[in-house]
Amino acid sequence: MKTIIAISFLIVTTLMSQLSLASGTFLVNLVPQTEEMALLKISNNDGQKYEISILNSMGDLVYFHETKEASRNFNRMFDFSQLEHGDYKVEVKIDGASNEQLMTINKKGIVVGNSSKRTAPFFNYKDNVLSLSYLNHSIEEMSMNIYQKSNLIWETKMDAQFVLHKGFDLSKLKRGEYTVVFSAGNEIYEYDLTRN
């Protein structure tokens, strides 16, 4: 029994360190330089490719760029003079993590709002146990639902906590294909699994 507990602790520690490595060194900063220009600075200890998206308040994509090569640092000046006044979201994604920063363009220039970091959850299904690990950067309430086709089979709510690592015994589910829907605040993630 002690061996099982020790192995489980080692697996949890490894998963959580991988999740925090994916997001912990990933920094994004949008710095207004003039009334129409802002500098986007991205840094990461591990060289990775970046996806940069700018969306308007309706969710329409007004800019997208994906770097061609892995890089530790990315600095680019953006000219927002062609965009209409309003609210925008600047989103930067790397493998397993994203950073969103709100920006408002008005008569006075560019106003940068709060940023929020997100890390994708890690799912693993083995021996009828669904393992879920998640870094809840915004400390939001979480829930998980399991669907078979469009029918809700099982649901649970979880307290708002920074680190989540849980195992769920799914041995009572019938054989078949299922979709796991995990949500934290407004973020929704899906995971497909097959019970044989």
MARNU-338474 format. One record per residue (C-alpha): residue number from 1; chain; x, y, z. Coordinates in nm, 3 decimals. Layout:
BEGIN
+-----+--------+---------+---------+---------+
| num | chaine |       X |       Y |       Z |
+-----+--------+---------+---------+---------+
| NUM |      A |       X |       Y |       Z |
...
+-----+--------+---------+---------+---------+
END
This chain:
BEGIN
+-----+--------+---------+---------+---------+
| num | chaine |       X |       Y |       Z |
+-----+--------+---------+---------+---------+
|   1 |      A |   0.000 |   0.000 |   0.000 |
|   2 |      A |   0.285 |   0.238 |   0.085 |
|   3 |      A |   0.433 |   0.174 |  -0.260 |
|   4 |      A |   0.105 |   0.267 |  -0.433 |
|   5 |      A |   0.079 |   0.588 |  -0.228 |
|   6 |      A |   0.443 |   0.676 |  -0.304 |
|   7 |      A |   0.399 |   0.614 |  -0.677 |
|   8 |      A |   0.075 |   0.817 |  -0.682 |
|   9 |      A |   0.249 |   1.105 |  -0.503 |
|  10 |      A |   0.538 |   1.091 |  -0.754 |
|  11 |      A |   0.296 |   1.099 |  -1.049 |
|  12 |      A |   0.102 |   1.393 |  -0.902 |
|  13 |      A |   0.424 |   1.586 |  -0.832 |
|  14 |      A |   0.551 |   1.522 |  -1.185 |
|  15 |      A |   0.222 |   1.629 |  -1.347 |
|  16 |      A |   0.196 |   1.946 |  -1.139 |
|  17 |      A |   0.557 |   2.043 |  -1.212 |
|  18 |      A |   0.496 |   1.995 |  -1.585 |
|  19 |      A |   0.184 |   2.211 |  -1.568 |
|  20 |      A |   0.360 |   2.487 |  -1.378 |
|  21 |      A |   0.660 |   2.472 |  -1.613 |
|  22 |      A |   0.424 |   2.517 |  -1.908 |
|  23 |      A |   0.276 |   2.830 |  -1.759 |
|  24 |      A |   0.506 |   2.956 |  -1.483 |
|  25 |      A |   0.780 |   3.104 |  -1.703 |
|  26 |      A |   0.543 |   3.234 |  -1.968 |
|  27 |      A |   0.510 |   3.614 |  -1.938 |
|  28 |      A |   0.317 |   3.853 |  -2.161 |
|  29 |      A |   0.319 |   4.231 |  -2.133 |
|  30 |      A |   0.142 |   4.483 |  -2.356 |
|  31 |      A |   0.293 |   4.830 |  -2.307 |
|  32 |      A |   0.140 |   5.141 |  -2.470 |
|  33 |      A |   0.412 |   5.352 |  -2.636 |
|  34 |      A |   0.203 |   5.628 |  -2.797 |
|  35 |      A |  -0.169 |   5.696 |  -2.843 |
|  36 |      A |  -0.179 |   5.447 |  -3.134 |
|  37 |      A |   0.118 |   5.215 |  -3.075 |
|  38 |      A |   0.183 |   4.941 |  -2.818 |
|  39 |      A |   0.474 |   4.702 |  -2.766 |
|  40 |      A |   0.387 |   4.336 |  -2.713 |
|  41 |      A |   0.659 |   4.157 |  -2.515 |
|  42 |      A |   0.652 |   3.780 |  -2.469 |
|  43 |      A |   0.911 |   3.580 |  -2.279 |
|  44 |      A |   0.942 |   3.217 |  -2.186 |
|  45 |      A |   1.235 |   3.022 |  -2.043 |
|  46 |      A |   1.170 |   2.744 |  -2.294 |
|  47 |      A |   1.183 |   2.836 |  -2.660 |
|  48 |      A |   0.839 |   2.781 |  -2.810 |
|  49 |      A |   0.618 |   2.897 |  -3.094 |
|  50 |      A |   0.353 |   3.157 |  -3.012 |
|  51 |      A |   0.004 |   3.219 |  -3.146 |
|  52 |      A |  -0.106 |   3.581 |  -3.112 |
|  53 |      A |  -0.472 |   3.677 |  -3.161 |
|  54 |      A |  -0.651 |   4.008 |  -3.119 |
|  55 |      A |  -1.030 |   3.991 |  -3.096 |
|  56 |      A |  -1.284 |   4.271 |  -3.081 |
|  57 |      A |  -1.567 |   4.288 |  -2.825 |
|  58 |      A |  -1.789 |   4.076 |  -3.052 |
|  59 |      A |  -1.527 |   3.798 |  -3.056 |
|  60 |      A |  -1.427 |   3.865 |  -3.418 |
|  61 |      A |  -1.062 |   3.804 |  -3.500 |
|  62 |      A |  -0.897 |   4.127 |  -3.617 |
|  63 |      A |  -0.536 |   4.001 |  -3.609 |
|  64 |      A |  -0.363 |   3.661 |  -3.600 |
|  65 |      A |   0.003 |   3.568 |  -3.614 |
|  66 |      A |   0.184 |   3.240 |  -3.550 |
|  67 |      A |   0.560 |   3.248 |  -3.512 |
|  68 |      A |   0.744 |   3.020 |  -3.755 |
|  69 |      A |   1.029 |   2.930 |  -3.522 |
|  70 |      A |   1.058 |   2.856 |  -3.152 |
|  71 |      A |   1.180 |   3.156 |  -2.956 |
|  72 |      A |   1.237 |   3.253 |  -2.593 |
|  73 |      A |   1.151 |   3.619 |  -2.654 |
|  74 |      A |   0.915 |   3.798 |  -2.889 |
|  75 |      A |   0.891 |   4.178 |  -2.912 |
|  76 |      A |   0.675 |   4.351 |  -3.168 |
|  77 |      A |   0.536 |   4.702 |  -3.198 |
|  78 |      A |   0.169 |   4.711 |  -3.299 |
|  79 |      A |   0.001 |   5.003 |  -3.472 |
|  80 |      A |  -0.364 |   5.013 |  -3.362 |
|  81 |      A |  -0.452 |   5.332 |  -3.551 |
|  82 |      A |  -0.668 |   5.140 |  -3.801 |
|  83 |      A |  -0.885 |   4.978 |  -3.532 |
|  84 |      A |  -1.213 |   5.133 |  -3.423 |
|  85 |      A |  -1.250 |   5.262 |  -3.069 |
|  86 |      A |  -1.366 |   4.988 |  -2.836 |
|  87 |      A |  -1.261 |   4.692 |  -2.625 |
|  88 |      A |  -1.025 |   4.421 |  -2.747 |
|  89 |      A |  -0.871 |   4.104 |  -2.612 |
|  90 |      A |  -0.506 |   4.023 |  -2.686 |
|  91 |      A |  -0.450 |   3.648 |  -2.648 |
|  92 |      A |  -0.113 |   3.473 |  -2.663 |
|  93 |      A |  -0.103 |   3.092 |  -2.668 |
|  94 |      A |   0.180 |   2.845 |  -2.630 |
|  95 |      A |   0.159 |   2.471 |  -2.591 |
|  96 |      A |  -0.056 |   2.410 |  -2.282 |
|  97 |      A |  -0.100 |   2.771 |  -2.168 |
|  98 |      A |  -0.250 |   3.103 |  -2.272 |
|  99 |      A |  -0.243 |   3.462 |  -2.151 |
| 100 |      A |  -0.526 |   3.709 |  -2.217 |
| 101 |      A |  -0.499 |   4.083 |  -2.172 |
| 102 |      A |  -0.779 |   4.332 |  -2.216 |
| 103 |      A |  -0.718 |   4.653 |  -2.410 |
| 104 |      A |  -0.938 |   4.956 |  -2.476 |
| 105 |      A |  -0.879 |   5.199 |  -2.762 |
| 106 |      A |  -1.042 |   5.539 |  -2.716 |
| 107 |      A |  -0.984 |   5.911 |  -2.788 |
| 108 |      A |  -0.714 |   5.925 |  -2.522 |
| 109 |      A |  -0.521 |   5.632 |  -2.669 |
| 110 |      A |  -0.459 |   5.273 |  -2.559 |
| 111 |      A |  -0.555 |   5.159 |  -2.211 |
| 112 |      A |  -0.429 |   4.817 |  -2.106 |
| 113 |      A |  -0.637 |   4.620 |  -1.857 |
| 114 |      A |  -0.583 |   4.315 |  -1.643 |
| 115 |      A |  -0.429 |   4.002 |  -1.782 |
| 116 |      A |  -0.522 |   3.647 |  -1.693 |
| 117 |      A |  -0.318 |   3.333 |  -1.736 |
| 118 |      A |  -0.474 |   3.000 |  -1.824 |
| 119 |      A |  -0.327 |   2.652 |  -1.831 |
| 120 |      A |  -0.502 |   2.366 |  -2.010 |
| 121 |      A |  -0.603 |   2.077 |  -1.782 |
| 122 |      A |  -0.431 |   1.740 |  -1.804 |
| 123 |      A |  -0.660 |   1.438 |  -1.844 |
| 124 |      A |  -0.557 |   1.073 |  -1.821 |
| 125 |      A |  -0.782 |   0.768 |  -1.831 |
| 126 |      A |  -0.637 |   0.437 |  -1.720 |
| 127 |      A |  -0.773 |   0.132 |  -1.534 |
| 128 |      A |  -1.123 |   0.288 |  -1.508 |
| 129 |      A |  -0.986 |   0.598 |  -1.330 |
| 130 |      A |  -1.006 |   0.941 |  -1.488 |
| 131 |      A |  -0.726 |   1.163 |  -1.353 |
| 132 |      A |  -0.762 |   1.539 |  -1.382 |
| 133 |      A |  -0.492 |   1.798 |  -1.303 |
| 134 |      A |  -0.544 |   2.170 |  -1.340 |
| 135 |      A |  -0.380 |   2.496 |  -1.229 |
| 136 |      A |  -0.669 |   2.731 |  -1.156 |
| 137 |      A |  -0.488 |   3.068 |  -1.191 |
| 138 |      A |  -0.802 |   3.276 |  -1.136 |
| 139 |      A |  -0.922 |   3.061 |  -0.844 |
| 140 |      A |  -1.264 |   3.005 |  -1.003 |
| 141 |      A |  -1.526 |   2.742 |  -0.921 |
| 142 |      A |  -1.490 |   2.427 |  -1.128 |
| 143 |      A |  -1.727 |   2.157 |  -1.247 |
| 144 |      A |  -1.709 |   1.838 |  -1.449 |
| 145 |      A |  -1.986 |   1.671 |  -1.647 |
| 146 |      A |  -1.975 |   1.340 |  -1.832 |
| 147 |      A |  -2.196 |   1.292 |  -2.138 |
| 148 |      A |  -2.276 |   0.990 |  -2.351 |
| 149 |      A |  -2.389 |   1.130 |  -2.684 |
| 150 |      A |  -2.593 |   1.430 |  -2.564 |
| 151 |      A |  -2.717 |   1.273 |  -2.241 |
| 152 |      A |  -2.573 |   1.394 |  -1.910 |
| 153 |      A |  -2.456 |   1.083 |  -1.722 |
| 154 |      A |  -2.270 |   1.230 |  -1.423 |
| 155 |      A |  -2.181 |   1.571 |  -1.280 |
| 156 |      A |  -1.982 |   1.718 |  -0.993 |
| 157 |      A |  -1.882 |   2.063 |  -0.869 |
| 158 |      A |  -1.544 |   2.142 |  -0.717 |
| 159 |      A |  -1.437 |   2.421 |  -0.485 |
| 160 |      A |  -1.232 |   2.715 |  -0.612 |
| 161 |      A |  -0.872 |   2.620 |  -0.540 |
| 162 |      A |  -0.542 |   2.690 |  -0.713 |
| 163 |      A |  -0.422 |   2.330 |  -0.761 |
| 164 |      A |  -0.663 |   2.055 |  -0.855 |
| 165 |      A |  -0.559 |   1.694 |  -0.887 |
| 166 |      A |  -0.833 |   1.434 |  -0.856 |
| 167 |      A |  -0.904 |   1.083 |  -0.966 |
| 168 |      A |  -1.258 |   0.973 |  -1.052 |
| 169 |      A |  -1.359 |   0.605 |  -1.047 |
| 170 |      A |  -1.557 |   0.541 |  -1.366 |
| 171 |      A |  -1.584 |   0.163 |  -1.329 |
| 172 |      A |  -1.964 |   0.183 |  -1.292 |
| 173 |      A |  -2.009 |   0.343 |  -1.635 |
| 174 |      A |  -2.132 |   0.114 |  -1.911 |
| 175 |      A |  -1.899 |   0.038 |  -2.200 |
| 176 |      A |  -1.903 |   0.304 |  -2.467 |
| 177 |      A |  -1.778 |   0.644 |  -2.572 |
| 178 |      A |  -1.806 |   0.945 |  -2.342 |
| 179 |      A |  -1.724 |   1.314 |  -2.346 |
| 180 |      A |  -1.590 |   1.477 |  -2.032 |
| 181 |      A |  -1.662 |   1.851 |  -2.008 |
| 182 |      A |  -1.454 |   2.036 |  -1.747 |
| 183 |      A |  -1.515 |   2.403 |  -1.676 |
| 184 |      A |  -1.336 |   2.661 |  -1.464 |
| 185 |      A |  -1.514 |   2.995 |  -1.466 |
| 186 |      A |  -1.588 |   3.073 |  -1.834 |
| 187 |      A |  -1.324 |   2.831 |  -1.968 |
| 188 |      A |  -1.454 |   2.498 |  -2.101 |
| 189 |      A |  -1.239 |   2.197 |  -2.192 |
| 190 |      A |  -1.345 |   1.865 |  -2.342 |
| 191 |      A |  -1.188 |   1.520 |  -2.325 |
| 192 |      A |  -1.313 |   1.210 |  -2.508 |
| 193 |      A |  -1.273 |   0.866 |  -2.354 |
| 194 |      A |  -1.379 |   0.513 |  -2.439 |
| 195 |      A |  -1.473 |   0.264 |  -2.167 |
| 196 |      A |  -1.401 |  -0.090 |  -2.293 |
+-----+--------+---------+---------+---------+
END
